[in-house]
């Protein structure tokens, strides 16, 4: 078993089961970090970490705990930026990898969209619905990122 870990920002993560399958196949420890309400896994490689209730508590815990060689699964762009800065690899639920080369642009886009939504009270909704293709791409990318980090 390796020292690498997968950190899952678990409260709203649609790919926990997929990440667990990849972690099990590759023998990588996985941490499900949430405010609670997540059913603990019986898998010995999977640890549930329950943080205090409150905004961004899970994000703070993950950002402080992750480091080089780790993989963080999150859709939270500010958390992704902190994790990339700490040397971790970051994979979004749809399989997009956030890196030092693209996380700044993702953060700027997120902030711009938040500004547009606040300026236009009639602007509705977020992005696209999560699809089977997103789930499949996530599995492929997580597997590739973990295999690339071996050694």
TORTI-372745 format. One record per residue (C-alpha): x, y, z; residue number from 1. Coordinates in pm, 1 decimal, decimal comma. Example, Ala and Ser with C-alpha at 12.3 -4.5 7.8 and 13.67 -1.06 7.14 Angstrom:
2
<x=1230,0 | y=-450,0 | z=780,0 | num=1> $
<x=1367,0 | y=-106,0 | z=714,0 | num=2> $
END
This chain:
151
<x=0,0 | y=0,0 | z=0,0 | num=1> $
<x=128,1 | y=346,5 | z=-83,2 | num=2> $
<x=152,9 | y=665,3 | z=122,4 | num=3> $
<x=-70,3 | y=843,4 | z=-127,2 | num=4> $
<x=-424,8 | y=924,1 | z=-25,8 | num=5> $
<x=-745,9 | y=1029,3 | z=-194,2 | num=6> $
<x=-936,5 | y=1305,2 | z=-15,2 | num=7> $
<x=-1305,5 | y=1330,6 | z=-103,7 | num=8> $
<x=-1494,3 | y=1654,4 | z=-36,2 | num=9> $
<x=-1785,8 | y=1425,3 | z=42,8 | num=10> $
<x=-2091,0 | y=1634,9 | z=133,2 | num=11> $
<x=-2211,2 | y=1683,9 | z=-225,7 | num=12> $
<x=-1988,7 | y=1437,7 | z=-410,3 | num=13> $
<x=-2169,1 | y=1228,5 | z=-674,6 | num=14> $
<x=-1870,4 | y=996,7 | z=-736,1 | num=15> $
<x=-1786,7 | y=855,7 | z=-390,6 | num=16> $
<x=-1859,8 | y=496,0 | z=-495,4 | num=17> $
<x=-1650,6 | y=529,5 | z=-811,7 | num=18> $
<x=-1357,5 | y=676,7 | z=-618,7 | num=19> $
<x=-1380,2 | y=392,7 | z=-366,2 | num=20> $
<x=-1364,7 | y=133,3 | z=-646,3 | num=21> $
<x=-1049,2 | y=293,6 | z=-790,2 | num=22> $
<x=-891,4 | y=328,7 | z=-443,8 | num=23> $
<x=-960,5 | y=-38,1 | z=-367,7 | num=24> $
<x=-822,5 | y=-159,3 | z=-700,1 | num=25> $
<x=-501,5 | y=42,7 | z=-657,5 | num=26> $
<x=-463,6 | y=-5,0 | z=-279,6 | num=27> $
<x=-483,0 | y=367,3 | z=-197,9 | num=28> $
<x=-623,8 | y=503,9 | z=130,0 | num=29> $
<x=-930,5 | y=723,3 | z=87,6 | num=30> $
<x=-1062,9 | y=986,7 | z=329,1 | num=31> $
<x=-1432,0 | y=1085,5 | z=307,0 | num=32> $
<x=-1443,9 | y=1431,7 | z=466,7 | num=33> $
<x=-1786,3 | y=1572,4 | z=558,2 | num=34> $
<x=-1998,2 | y=1748,5 | z=819,6 | num=35> $
<x=-2180,7 | y=1419,9 | z=881,6 | num=36> $
<x=-2470,7 | y=1245,4 | z=716,2 | num=37> $
<x=-2237,1 | y=1028,3 | z=507,6 | num=38> $
<x=-2266,8 | y=655,4 | z=570,6 | num=39> $
<x=-1927,2 | y=513,6 | z=673,4 | num=40> $
<x=-1782,0 | y=254,3 | z=438,1 | num=41> $
<x=-1699,6 | y=-96,7 | z=556,0 | num=42> $
<x=-1392,1 | y=-87,1 | z=329,4 | num=43> $
<x=-1072,4 | y=-91,4 | z=541,6 | num=44> $
<x=-907,1 | y=152,1 | z=295,7 | num=45> $
<x=-1181,1 | y=412,6 | z=346,0 | num=46> $
<x=-1183,6 | y=639,3 | z=650,8 | num=47> $
<x=-1469,8 | y=876,1 | z=732,9 | num=48> $
<x=-1361,5 | y=1211,5 | z=876,3 | num=49> $
<x=-1639,9 | y=1415,4 | z=1032,8 | num=50> $
<x=-1561,1 | y=1783,4 | z=1084,4 | num=51> $
<x=-1749,3 | y=2046,8 | z=1284,8 | num=52> $
<x=-2064,4 | y=2187,0 | z=1129,6 | num=53> $
<x=-2013,0 | y=2519,4 | z=961,2 | num=54> $
<x=-1923,8 | y=2666,6 | z=627,0 | num=55> $
<x=-1602,6 | y=2538,2 | z=469,8 | num=56> $
<x=-1494,2 | y=2321,9 | z=766,8 | num=57> $
<x=-1443,6 | y=2016,1 | z=543,7 | num=58> $
<x=-1256,2 | y=2232,5 | z=293,4 | num=59> $
<x=-1024,6 | y=2367,8 | z=564,2 | num=60> $
<x=-950,7 | y=2016,0 | z=691,3 | num=61> $
<x=-870,6 | y=1884,5 | z=342,3 | num=62> $
<x=-654,6 | y=2186,4 | z=250,1 | num=63> $
<x=-447,3 | y=2142,1 | z=567,5 | num=64> $
<x=-415,6 | y=1761,7 | z=539,1 | num=65> $
<x=-333,5 | y=1709,9 | z=170,6 | num=66> $
<x=7,8 | y=1731,6 | z=13,0 | num=67> $
<x=232,9 | y=1605,3 | z=-266,2 | num=68> $
<x=126,5 | y=1266,1 | z=-400,2 | num=69> $
<x=-230,7 | y=1302,6 | z=-273,8 | num=70> $
<x=-538,0 | y=1338,4 | z=-494,7 | num=71> $
<x=-831,6 | y=1557,5 | z=-391,8 | num=72> $
<x=-1176,9 | y=1508,1 | z=-543,1 | num=73> $
<x=-1382,7 | y=1826,8 | z=-523,5 | num=74> $
<x=-1596,8 | y=2062,3 | z=-726,1 | num=75> $
<x=-1502,7 | y=2351,4 | z=-497,1 | num=76> $
<x=-1265,4 | y=2577,0 | z=-692,3 | num=77> $
<x=-1120,5 | y=2775,0 | z=-396,3 | num=78> $
<x=-1045,5 | y=2443,3 | z=-220,3 | num=79> $
<x=-891,3 | y=2309,3 | z=-542,3 | num=80> $
<x=-660,5 | y=2612,9 | z=-562,5 | num=81> $
<x=-539,1 | y=2556,1 | z=-203,3 | num=82> $
<x=-481,3 | y=2185,2 | z=-268,1 | num=83> $
<x=-288,3 | y=2249,7 | z=-590,6 | num=84> $
<x=-74,0 | y=2500,5 | z=-398,7 | num=85> $
<x=-6,4 | y=2226,9 | z=-139,3 | num=86> $
<x=119,6 | y=1996,0 | z=-414,7 | num=87> $
<x=-185,6 | y=1767,4 | z=-442,9 | num=88> $
<x=-350,2 | y=1669,7 | z=-770,8 | num=89> $
<x=-716,1 | y=1774,6 | z=-800,1 | num=90> $
<x=-990,8 | y=1603,1 | z=-998,2 | num=91> $
<x=-1339,9 | y=1749,0 | z=-1031,1 | num=92> $
<x=-1645,4 | y=1520,2 | z=-1031,3 | num=93> $
<x=-1673,0 | y=1547,9 | z=-1409,6 | num=94> $
<x=-1316,3 | y=1426,1 | z=-1461,0 | num=95> $
<x=-1157,3 | y=1764,9 | z=-1525,4 | num=96> $
<x=-816,2 | y=1788,8 | z=-1363,1 | num=97> $
<x=-727,8 | y=2121,1 | z=-1202,8 | num=98> $
<x=-358,0 | y=2203,8 | z=-1209,1 | num=99> $
<x=-128,1 | y=2497,6 | z=-1142,0 | num=100> $
<x=-172,2 | y=2583,5 | z=-1511,9 | num=101> $
<x=-553,6 | y=2612,1 | z=-1508,1 | num=102> $
<x=-680,1 | y=2657,8 | z=-1151,1 | num=103> $
<x=-628,7 | y=3036,6 | z=-1159,1 | num=104> $
<x=-850,2 | y=3066,1 | z=-1467,3 | num=105> $
<x=-1112,4 | y=2839,4 | z=-1306,5 | num=106> $
<x=-1110,9 | y=3060,4 | z=-995,8 | num=107> $
<x=-1144,5 | y=3378,7 | z=-1203,1 | num=108> $
<x=-1432,2 | y=3227,5 | z=-1404,3 | num=109> $
<x=-1608,8 | y=3119,1 | z=-1084,5 | num=110> $
<x=-1577,7 | y=3471,1 | z=-940,7 | num=111> $
<x=-1700,2 | y=3629,6 | z=-1264,8 | num=112> $
<x=-2005,6 | y=3402,6 | z=-1275,8 | num=113> $
<x=-2084,7 | y=3482,6 | z=-910,9 | num=114> $
<x=-2065,9 | y=3855,0 | z=-993,4 | num=115> $
<x=-2294,6 | y=3809,4 | z=-1295,6 | num=116> $
<x=-2549,7 | y=3616,0 | z=-1089,1 | num=117> $
<x=-2553,3 | y=3882,1 | z=-817,0 | num=118> $
<x=-2591,6 | y=4161,4 | z=-1075,7 | num=119> $
<x=-2886,7 | y=3989,4 | z=-1249,3 | num=120> $
<x=-3151,1 | y=3855,0 | z=-1010,0 | num=121> $
<x=-3323,6 | y=3679,6 | z=-1302,3 | num=122> $
<x=-3017,5 | y=3473,1 | z=-1397,2 | num=123> $
<x=-3105,8 | y=3117,4 | z=-1300,3 | num=124> $
<x=-2919,5 | y=2797,5 | z=-1231,7 | num=125> $
<x=-2565,4 | y=2678,0 | z=-1234,0 | num=126> $
<x=-2412,6 | y=2456,4 | z=-1496,3 | num=127> $
<x=-2492,5 | y=2136,2 | z=-1679,3 | num=128> $
<x=-2644,7 | y=1832,2 | z=-1516,3 | num=129> $
<x=-2403,7 | y=1556,2 | z=-1408,6 | num=130> $
<x=-2406,4 | y=1282,1 | z=-1674,6 | num=131> $
<x=-2297,3 | y=922,6 | z=-1732,1 | num=132> $
<x=-2020,6 | y=1060,1 | z=-1953,9 | num=133> $
<x=-1897,9 | y=1278,3 | z=-1664,2 | num=134> $
<x=-1895,4 | y=973,0 | z=-1434,4 | num=135> $
<x=-1701,0 | y=768,1 | z=-1690,4 | num=136> $
<x=-1450,7 | y=1050,4 | z=-1752,6 | num=137> $
<x=-1403,1 | y=1087,1 | z=-1375,0 | num=138> $
<x=-1317,9 | y=715,8 | z=-1340,5 | num=139> $
<x=-1066,6 | y=732,3 | z=-1625,6 | num=140> $
<x=-896,7 | y=1048,5 | z=-1500,2 | num=141> $
<x=-880,2 | y=938,7 | z=-1134,6 | num=142> $
<x=-726,7 | y=606,5 | z=-1238,4 | num=143> $
<x=-471,9 | y=781,1 | z=-1465,4 | num=144> $
<x=-376,9 | y=1042,8 | z=-1202,7 | num=145> $
<x=-326,2 | y=779,3 | z=-933,1 | num=146> $
<x=-121,7 | y=553,7 | z=-1160,1 | num=147> $
<x=93,9 | y=850,7 | z=-1269,0 | num=148> $
<x=168,8 | y=928,6 | z=-904,6 | num=149> $
<x=314,3 | y=584,6 | z=-831,0 | num=150> $
<x=679,2 | y=550,2 | z=-761,0 | num=151> $
END
